[in-house]
Amino acid sequence: MRVLDICVAAISATTIVVVVSAAFTAVVAVATVAAVIYARRTVGEAHLTRTESHAAHDAEIAAMEQATTLAAEQHKQQISELQFAASAAYAGHEEQMAAQKEVFRHDLIVRRLVQMQRVAEVLFDLIGAARGVGTSL
């Protein structure tokens, strides 16, 4: 009976090993499935994060382009205003110079008239003196 007991014990031990081995295999399979699910979830989250980051980056680039366009437009407007101010200042200067030229021309005419009047007075005095000398001789 011993051989039979040994065979039964051997079969029982082998069965136990097979059952334990199958249980460990099942646990490993469940762990593998859990790891795959976790990996897929992690990859999905990473993909979502990359997509959100890409969208935020695109929004930032669009905002920078809009700011650049706005700054360029403001610069053009400032240049236009400066050109208008320079043109207005030049026109004002031209008007002022024309007015000063006219004043100078009028002043020159008045000076010439005053000079002619003085020459006429000197001539009248000279004529009067010449008449006075002519009658006293």
VENGISUL-V461732 format. One record per residue. N is the residue number from 1. PHI is phi in radians with two decimals (* if undefined). OMEGA is omega as a letter, one per 40 degrees, with the letter a starting at -180 (* if undefined). NEAR is the number of other C-alpha atoms within 10 Angstrom. Layout:
BEGIN
n phi omega near
N PHI OMEGA NEAR
N PHI OMEGA NEAR
END
This chain:
BEGIN
n phi omega near
1 * i 6
2 -1.18 a 7
3 -1.17 i 8
4 -1.15 i 9
5 -1.12 i 10
6 -1.15 a 11
7 -1.15 i 12
8 -1.15 i 12
9 -1.13 i 12
10 -1.16 i 12
11 -1.18 i 12
12 -1.13 i 12
13 -1.14 i 12
14 -1.14 i 12
15 -1.14 i 12
16 -1.10 i 12
17 -1.10 i 12
18 -1.12 a 12
19 -1.16 i 12
20 -1.11 i 12
21 -1.09 i 12
22 -1.15 i 12
23 -1.13 i 12
24 -1.09 i 12
25 -1.12 i 12
26 -1.14 i 12
27 -1.10 i 12
28 -1.10 i 12
29 -1.11 i 12
30 -1.13 i 12
31 -1.11 i 12
32 -1.13 i 12
33 -1.09 i 12
34 -1.10 i 12
35 -1.13 i 12
36 -1.14 i 12
37 -1.08 i 12
38 -1.08 i 12
39 -1.12 i 12
40 -1.11 i 12
41 -1.09 i 12
42 -1.11 i 12
43 -1.12 i 12
44 -1.09 i 12
45 -1.12 i 12
46 -1.10 i 12
47 -1.12 i 12
48 -1.09 i 12
49 -1.08 i 12
50 -1.08 i 12
51 -1.12 i 12
52 -1.12 i 12
53 -1.11 i 12
54 -1.12 i 12
55 -1.13 i 12
56 -1.12 i 12
57 -1.12 i 12
58 -1.08 i 12
59 -1.15 i 12
60 -1.14 i 12
61 -1.10 i 12
62 -1.11 i 12
63 -1.13 i 12
64 -1.15 i 12
65 -1.13 i 12
66 -1.13 i 12
67 -1.13 i 12
68 -1.13 i 12
69 -1.11 i 12
70 -1.11 i 12
71 -1.12 i 12
72 -1.13 i 12
73 -1.14 i 12
74 -1.10 i 12
75 -1.10 i 12
76 -1.06 a 12
77 -1.14 i 12
78 -1.11 i 12
79 -1.08 i 12
80 -1.08 i 12
81 -1.11 i 12
82 -1.14 i 12
83 -1.14 i 12
84 -1.11 i 12
85 -1.10 i 12
86 -1.14 i 12
87 -1.12 i 12
88 -1.15 i 12
89 -1.13 i 12
90 -1.13 i 12
91 -1.13 i 12
92 -1.08 i 12
93 -1.13 i 12
94 -1.08 i 12
95 -1.12 i 12
96 -1.10 i 12
97 -1.17 i 12
98 -1.13 i 12
99 -1.14 i 12
100 -1.14 i 12
101 -1.13 i 12
102 -1.14 i 12
103 -1.08 i 12
104 -1.08 i 12
105 -1.09 i 12
106 -1.12 i 12
107 -1.09 i 12
108 -1.12 i 12
109 -1.10 i 12
110 -1.09 i 12
111 -1.09 i 12
112 -1.14 i 12
113 -1.11 i 12
114 -1.11 i 12
115 -1.13 i 12
116 -1.14 i 12
117 -1.12 i 12
118 -1.13 i 12
119 -1.10 i 12
120 -1.10 i 12
121 -1.09 i 12
122 -1.10 i 12
123 -1.15 i 12
124 -1.08 i 12
125 -1.09 i 12
126 -1.17 i 12
127 -1.14 i 12
128 -1.09 i 12
129 -1.20 i 12
130 -1.18 i 12
131 -1.17 i 11
132 -1.16 i 11
133 -1.27 a 10
134 -1.21 i 9
135 -1.44 a 8
136 -1.46 i 7
137 -1.46 * 5
END
